[in-house]
């Protein structure tokens, strides 16, 4: 699963819910979002975290490792994002040796595809 052939997740998604954080925290530094690009990379931003993603693609799921910065600290981890039958994205987001969260995202129709 290294090429985006037919991947339905390519684009920008707005993170709207998480089991670990309240909505105010998710949008602390701007709208919480995940971007899945066709070039093997992407971005995620939520709370005070901004991170780059390295992606592996399936048709309705991506797996990723991530590295970034949160409150001036370097952080990293892994996760996945899967397209559900209702059109939402379920994101499993894990910090290396730390918290694990399940988040829900909806496609951001206000922006153009990546």
N, C-alpha and C positions, 0 to 999 in steps of 0.2 A: 504494500500500500504506500507507494511513494509518489505517484502521479495523481493530479486532481481530476483525471478523466471522469466526467459525469458527476463530480461532487456537487451536491445540492446545497452545501453550506457556504459556498464562496459568497462573500459580501460582508456588510456591516450589520451587527446585531446589537440591540439595546438590552442590557442586563436589567431586568425589572424586579427580580426577587432572589433571595438567598436564604438558606436555612440557618446560616451562621451570623449574618449581619442584617440590621434594619436598613430600610431604604435610604434614610438620611446618611448612613455611613457609606452605602454603595455610591451615592452621588456627591460625596464630600468635596471632591476637587473637580467636579464636572460630571456630566452624564456617564454612568457606568456603561462600558461597551466592550465588545470583542469584534475584531476584524479578522476575517479569514481570507487571505489572498491566494491566488493560484500559483504563486511562485515559491511555495514552501515555507512562507513566513506569514506572520500576522502580529497583531497587537492586542493587548487587553489593558483596560484601565478601570479601576474600581477603588473606592476609598482614596487612600493616599498612594496606591500602587500604580505604577506604569511599567509594563513589561513587554518584551518581544517574545513571539512564539516561533518555534520550529515545528512544522506540521508534517504529519503523515496522513494521507487521505484515503477514505473509503467513499462509497456513494452517499451514504447518509450519516457518516460519522467521521470525525477527525480525532487523532491522538496528537498530543503536543507535549513538549517540554518548554519551560519558560524561564526567563531570567530578566530581572529588572531591579527597580529601586522602590523602596517604601519607607517614607520618612527618613531619607538619607542613608538607609541601610540596603546593602545588596541582598536580594532574596532570589530564590529559584524554586522550581518544583515541576510538577507534571500534571497532566489532566487529559480530559477528552470532552468532546461536544457532540451530541447526537440529536438528529432531527427526529422529533416525535410526530405521531400521526396528526396531532392538532396544529402542526406547523410551528410549534415553539422549539427552542433549542434547550436541551438539558445539558448543563456544563458541570462536570465533576472537576473540581479545582483543588489541588493538593500543594501545600507548602512542603518543601523538603524538611523532614523531621518536625513537622508542625501541624497546623490546622488543616482540616479537610472540609470543603464546602460543596453543596449542591446548589446551583443557580439556574434560573430560568431566564431566557432571553427571547425577544421577538425581533423579527427582521426590521431593520431600519429602512423604511420606504422613502424617507426624506432625502436620502443621499443616493448617488449613483453607485453602481456595482464597482468593485475594486478591479 
